[in-house]
Amino acid sequence: MGHGTKKSSITSVFRKRVIELQERARLWSLAFKNGDGYFKWSVPDEAKEPLDVPSLHVPAWERNEINQKYSVDVMGDPESPGTVGDIYSLKIQADFLAVEERAYRTRHASLPRASAIAHGRLSGHGAGSVFSEILISAQEAAAKGAEHSGK
């Protein structure tokens, strides 16, 4: 794939979201610096009604163009593939928009939905899968460091 032809570009949806977030961060920074004003909740200018669940992502987090470029333009023709850079760029754009949309949906979740989400996550963490692995990883890193230092 590294020898393909560049086929990706920055989509207008992604560019708009990044520019909007950058501007909001600048304004929040000034409010902190000057000690005045208030922080507007970060909601995309184009965001729809949070209860319109099926189409909430349109147009603020619409990823169809990105998915099309990825699946058709970059990966669709084995004889004329895109580049690894195309894959990376499109994945960053799609994942960024998806994560922001997911956060927005979670902020507006009903109490039963929020409880279900939290329960599943906390149940998994409580089983030891995530935190015990972090502990083991830290212990193994320290042990390996001691092996290599000879002390």
MOGIBEL-V173520 format. One record per residue. SS is DSSP state (helix for helix, strand for strand, loop for the rest). OMEGA is omega as a letter, one per 30 degrees, with the letter a starting at -180 (* if undefined). BURIAL is 1 if it has 16 or more other C-alpha atoms within 10 Angstrom, else 0. Layout:
ss=SS omega=OMEGA burial=BURIAL
ss=SS omega=OMEGA burial=BURIAL
//
This chain:
ss=loop omega=a burial=0
ss=loop omega=a burial=0
ss=loop omega=l burial=0
ss=loop omega=l burial=1
ss=loop omega=a burial=0
ss=loop omega=a burial=1
ss=loop omega=a burial=1
ss=loop omega=l burial=1
ss=loop omega=l burial=0
ss=loop omega=a burial=0
ss=loop omega=a burial=0
ss=helix omega=l burial=0
ss=helix omega=l burial=1
ss=helix omega=a burial=1
ss=helix omega=a burial=0
ss=helix omega=a burial=0
ss=helix omega=a burial=1
ss=helix omega=l burial=0
ss=helix omega=l burial=0
ss=helix omega=l burial=1
ss=helix omega=l burial=0
ss=helix omega=l burial=0
ss=helix omega=l burial=0
ss=helix omega=l burial=1
ss=helix omega=l burial=0
ss=helix omega=a burial=0
ss=helix omega=l burial=1
ss=helix omega=l burial=1
ss=helix omega=l burial=0
ss=helix omega=l burial=0
ss=helix omega=l burial=0
ss=helix omega=a burial=0
ss=helix omega=a burial=0
ss=helix omega=a burial=0
ss=loop omega=l burial=0
ss=loop omega=l burial=0
ss=loop omega=l burial=0
ss=loop omega=a burial=0
ss=loop omega=l burial=0
ss=loop omega=l burial=0
ss=loop omega=a burial=0
ss=loop omega=l burial=0
ss=loop omega=l burial=0
ss=loop omega=l burial=1
ss=loop omega=a burial=0
ss=loop omega=a burial=0
ss=loop omega=l burial=0
ss=loop omega=l burial=1
ss=loop omega=a burial=0
ss=loop omega=a burial=0
ss=loop omega=l burial=0
ss=loop omega=a burial=0
ss=helix omega=a burial=0
ss=helix omega=a burial=0
ss=helix omega=a burial=0
ss=loop omega=a burial=1
ss=loop omega=a burial=1
ss=loop omega=f burial=0
ss=loop omega=a burial=0
ss=loop omega=a burial=1
ss=loop omega=a burial=1
ss=loop omega=a burial=1
ss=loop omega=a burial=1
ss=helix omega=l burial=0
ss=helix omega=l burial=0
ss=helix omega=a burial=1
ss=helix omega=l burial=1
ss=helix omega=l burial=0
ss=helix omega=a burial=1
ss=helix omega=a burial=1
ss=helix omega=a burial=0
ss=helix omega=a burial=0
ss=helix omega=a burial=1
ss=helix omega=a burial=1
ss=loop omega=a burial=1
ss=loop omega=a burial=0
ss=loop omega=a burial=0
ss=loop omega=l burial=0
ss=loop omega=a burial=0
ss=loop omega=a burial=0
ss=loop omega=l burial=1
ss=loop omega=a burial=1
ss=loop omega=l burial=1
ss=helix omega=l burial=1
ss=helix omega=l burial=1
ss=helix omega=a burial=1
ss=helix omega=a burial=1
ss=helix omega=a burial=0
ss=helix omega=a burial=1
ss=helix omega=l burial=1
ss=helix omega=l burial=0
ss=helix omega=a burial=0
ss=helix omega=a burial=1
ss=helix omega=a burial=1
ss=helix omega=l burial=0
ss=helix omega=a burial=1
ss=helix omega=a burial=1
ss=helix omega=a burial=1
ss=helix omega=l burial=0
ss=helix omega=l burial=1
ss=helix omega=a burial=1
ss=helix omega=l burial=0
ss=helix omega=l burial=0
ss=helix omega=l burial=1
ss=helix omega=a burial=1
ss=helix omega=l burial=0
ss=helix omega=a burial=0
ss=loop omega=a burial=0
ss=loop omega=l burial=0
ss=loop omega=l burial=0
ss=helix omega=l burial=0
ss=helix omega=l burial=0
ss=helix omega=l burial=0
ss=helix omega=l burial=0
ss=helix omega=l burial=0
ss=helix omega=l burial=0
ss=helix omega=a burial=0
ss=helix omega=a burial=0
ss=helix omega=a burial=0
ss=helix omega=a burial=0
ss=helix omega=a burial=0
ss=helix omega=l burial=0
ss=helix omega=l burial=0
ss=helix omega=l burial=0
ss=helix omega=a burial=0
ss=helix omega=l burial=0
ss=loop omega=l burial=0
ss=loop omega=a burial=0
ss=helix omega=a burial=0
ss=helix omega=a burial=0
ss=helix omega=l burial=0
ss=helix omega=l burial=0
ss=helix omega=l burial=0
ss=helix omega=l burial=0
ss=helix omega=l burial=0
ss=helix omega=l burial=0
ss=helix omega=l burial=0
ss=helix omega=l burial=0
ss=helix omega=a burial=0
ss=helix omega=l burial=0
ss=helix omega=l burial=0
ss=helix omega=l burial=0
ss=helix omega=l burial=0
ss=helix omega=l burial=0
ss=helix omega=l burial=0
ss=helix omega=l burial=0
ss=helix omega=a burial=0
ss=helix omega=l burial=0
ss=helix omega=a burial=0
ss=loop omega=a burial=0
ss=loop omega=* burial=0
//
